[in-house]
Amino acid sequence: MSTSASRRPAQSADRPGDGTVTDRLVAANRAYAAGFADPGMDARPVQRVAVVACMDARIDLHAALGLQLGDCHTVRNAGGVVTDDTIRSLTISQRALGTRSVILIHHTGCGLQSITEEFRHELEMEVGQRPAWAVEAFRDVDQDVRQSMQRVRTSPFLPHTDDVRGFVFDVTTGLLREIDPRS
């Protein structure tokens, strides 16, 4: 799997005249918009699926799943864990926009496997305020996928929980490994 780092030379934010990363992204958007044509799509995903995945920059989710623009709703967060905000997004996706299936994708080498809930305490000591959110750190990626599947399947807000499947994406091979929810 190639990464953006391997496809183009690294940009230095310290070079005069380059601007910030955000400046470069906004400039890239202008170039994109210059050739943009409204695809005429509805907000409802064509495949009627919502994908919950980790925010890890190594995962090109659409390419890995063979999805095109408009095929799915994508919810990404640290670890791809199912939090209250994930349930909020899935509820809107299902109840207002017609999705029926949920795919959960964690991955090998996740950063949440190398930190602990102690991160919240350290953050509180540094900034003087305890975060309202949990870190959701985990050691066993398979077990965390099972926990996430269970959170989706038992949410009273989600009417469509029959097709909920969980996977671990291998960042070195690009392959998905399905997790049995009963193991």
C-alpha positions as CSV (number, residue, x, y, z in Angstrom):
1,M,0.0,0.0,0.0
2,S,1.5,3.3,-0.9
3,T,1.0,6.4,1.2
4,S,1.0,10.0,0.3
5,A,4.4,10.2,1.9
6,S,5.8,7.7,-0.6
7,R,4.1,9.3,-3.6
8,R,5.3,12.8,-3.2
9,P,8.2,14.7,-1.5
10,A,7.5,15.9,2.0
11,Q,6.4,19.5,2.3
12,S,8.1,21.7,4.9
13,A,5.9,24.1,6.7
14,D,9.0,26.1,7.5
15,R,9.9,27.1,3.9
16,P,9.1,30.8,3.3
17,G,6.2,31.4,0.9
18,D,4.7,27.9,1.3
19,G,2.0,29.0,3.8
20,T,0.5,26.6,6.3
21,V,-0.8,23.1,5.6
22,T,-4.3,24.6,5.6
23,D,-3.3,27.2,3.1
24,R,-2.1,24.4,0.8
25,L,-5.3,22.4,1.3
26,V,-7.4,25.5,0.5
27,A,-5.3,26.0,-2.7
28,A,-5.8,22.4,-3.6
29,N,-9.6,22.8,-3.1
30,R,-9.6,25.8,-5.5
31,A,-8.0,23.6,-8.2
32,Y,-10.5,20.8,-7.4
33,A,-13.4,23.1,-7.6
34,A,-12.3,24.6,-11.0
35,G,-13.0,21.2,-12.6
36,F,-15.9,20.2,-10.3
37,A,-19.2,19.2,-11.8
38,D,-22.2,18.6,-9.4
39,P,-22.7,14.9,-9.5
40,G,-26.4,15.4,-8.8
41,M,-26.5,12.9,-6.0
42,D,-28.8,12.6,-3.1
43,A,-27.4,12.6,0.5
44,R,-28.7,9.0,0.8
45,P,-25.9,6.5,0.3
46,V,-26.5,4.3,-2.8
47,Q,-25.3,1.2,-1.1
48,R,-27.4,1.9,2.0
49,V,-24.4,1.3,4.3
50,A,-22.6,3.2,7.0
51,V,-18.9,2.5,7.6
52,V,-17.3,3.2,11.0
53,A,-13.5,3.2,10.9
54,C,-10.4,4.5,12.5
55,M,-9.1,7.9,11.4
56,D,-5.7,6.4,10.7
57,A,-4.2,8.2,7.7
58,R,-2.9,4.9,6.3
59,I,-6.4,3.6,5.5
60,D,-7.8,4.7,2.1
61,L,-11.3,3.5,3.1
62,H,-13.1,3.9,-0.2
63,A,-10.3,2.2,-2.2
64,A,-10.0,-0.6,0.3
65,L,-13.7,-1.4,0.1
66,G,-14.2,-0.6,-3.6
67,L,-16.6,2.3,-2.9
68,Q,-17.3,5.3,-5.0
69,L,-18.5,8.8,-4.1
70,G,-22.1,8.5,-2.8
71,D,-21.9,4.8,-1.9
72,C,-21.7,5.1,1.9
73,H,-21.8,7.2,4.9
74,T,-18.4,7.3,6.6
75,V,-17.9,7.9,10.4
76,R,-14.2,8.0,11.4
77,N,-12.7,8.6,14.9
78,A,-9.7,7.5,16.9
79,G,-9.8,3.7,16.9
80,G,-13.0,3.4,15.0
81,V,-14.7,2.7,18.3
82,V,-18.5,3.1,18.8
83,T,-19.0,6.0,21.1
84,D,-22.2,8.0,21.8
85,D,-21.3,10.4,19.0
86,T,-20.9,7.4,16.6
87,I,-24.4,6.1,17.7
88,R,-25.7,9.7,17.0
89,S,-24.3,9.6,13.5
90,L,-25.5,6.1,12.8
91,T,-29.0,7.0,14.1
92,I,-29.2,9.9,11.7
93,S,-27.8,7.8,8.9
94,Q,-30.4,5.1,9.4
95,R,-33.5,7.0,10.4
96,A,-33.1,10.1,8.2
97,L,-31.0,8.9,5.3
98,G,-31.9,5.2,4.7
99,T,-28.9,3.1,5.6
100,R,-29.5,-0.5,6.6
101,S,-26.1,-2.0,7.1
102,V,-23.2,-1.1,9.4
103,I,-19.5,-2.1,8.8
104,L,-17.0,-1.6,11.6
105,I,-13.3,-1.4,10.8
106,H,-10.5,-1.3,13.3
107,H,-6.9,-2.0,12.2
108,T,-3.6,-3.5,13.1
109,G,-1.0,-1.2,14.8
110,C,-3.7,1.2,16.1
111,G,-2.4,4.1,18.3
112,L,-5.2,3.3,20.8
113,Q,-3.4,0.1,21.6
114,S,-0.3,2.0,22.9
115,I,-2.0,4.5,25.2
116,T,-4.2,4.0,28.3
117,E,-7.1,5.8,30.0
118,E,-4.3,7.5,32.0
119,F,-4.1,9.8,29.0
120,R,-7.2,11.6,30.4
121,H,-5.5,12.1,33.8
122,E,-2.4,13.5,32.1
123,L,-4.4,15.8,30.0
124,E,-6.3,17.0,33.1
125,M,-3.1,17.7,34.9
126,E,-1.8,19.7,31.9
127,V,-4.8,21.8,31.0
128,G,-6.6,21.9,34.4
129,Q,-9.8,20.3,33.1
130,R,-10.8,16.7,32.9
131,P,-12.1,15.7,29.4
132,A,-15.7,14.6,29.3
133,W,-14.9,11.8,26.9
134,A,-13.3,8.5,27.4
135,V,-10.1,7.6,25.5
136,E,-11.5,4.1,24.6
137,A,-8.0,2.6,24.6
138,F,-7.8,-1.1,24.1
139,R,-5.2,-3.9,24.0
140,D,-7.1,-6.6,22.1
141,V,-8.3,-5.2,18.7
142,D,-10.5,-8.3,18.0
143,Q,-12.3,-7.8,21.4
144,D,-12.7,-4.1,20.8
145,V,-14.4,-4.8,17.4
146,R,-16.8,-7.3,19.2
147,Q,-17.5,-4.6,21.8
148,S,-18.3,-2.1,19.0
149,M,-20.6,-4.5,17.2
150,Q,-22.4,-5.1,20.5
151,R,-22.8,-1.4,21.1
152,V,-24.4,-1.0,17.7
153,R,-26.6,-4.1,18.0
154,T,-28.0,-3.1,21.4
155,S,-28.6,0.6,20.7
156,P,-32.3,1.4,21.1
157,F,-31.9,4.3,18.6
158,L,-30.9,2.1,15.7
159,P,-33.7,0.2,14.0
160,H,-31.5,-1.8,11.6
161,T,-29.1,-4.0,13.5
162,D,-29.4,-7.3,11.6
163,D,-26.5,-6.5,9.2
164,V,-23.7,-5.3,11.5
165,R,-20.3,-6.8,10.8
166,G,-16.8,-6.0,12.1
167,F,-13.4,-6.3,10.6
168,V,-9.7,-5.7,11.3
169,F,-7.8,-4.0,8.4
170,D,-4.2,-5.1,8.1
171,V,-2.2,-2.0,7.4
172,T,0.7,-4.0,5.9
173,T,-1.4,-6.2,3.4
174,G,-4.6,-4.1,2.9
175,L,-6.7,-7.2,3.7
176,L,-9.8,-7.2,6.0
177,R,-10.2,-10.0,8.5
178,E,-13.7,-10.5,9.7
179,I,-14.3,-10.8,13.4
180,D,-16.8,-13.4,14.7
181,P,-19.0,-11.6,17.2
182,R,-19.4,-14.7,19.4
183,S,-15.8,-15.6,19.9
